[in-house]
Amino acid sequence: MKKTTLLHAELSGLIAAMGHGDLLVIGDAGLPVPPGVRVIDLALTRGVPGIFEVLDAVLSELVVERSLLAQEADPALRARFAERAVGAVTLIDHEGFKVHSRTARAVVRTGECTPYANIALHAGVAF
């Protein structure tokens, strides 16, 4: 059994396979997943798991260079994202966020039901 925080085998394997610049989106329960993009569905019930529980587990294994957030998100929500190791944060409109999601290696669906609780993470390097 793994010793590290992230135990979900599919998600951990995806992170291990990511390269510099690859995109991983962690989204709320309502974020549409573009056709052809892999989805890792963790949603169990409304709010479970929450976006920050999933983000914190992902950040325990993924080096992030930069990230994208929807400018429509509440400023307090954006601040909660930015206080984590998500690199330089760029705000884009939600429609642009959804278009950008088309290039993701995967979208991780959470049970989060807060509007615009989505983040796009661009992988960095550990050296």
Secondary structure, 3 states (H helix, E strand, C coil): CCCCCCCCHHHHHHHHHCCCCCEEEEECCCCCCCCCCEEEECCCECCECCHHHHHHHHHCCCCEEEEEEECCCCHHHHHHHHCCCCCEEEEECHHHHHHHHHHCCEEEECCCCCCCCCEEEEECCCC
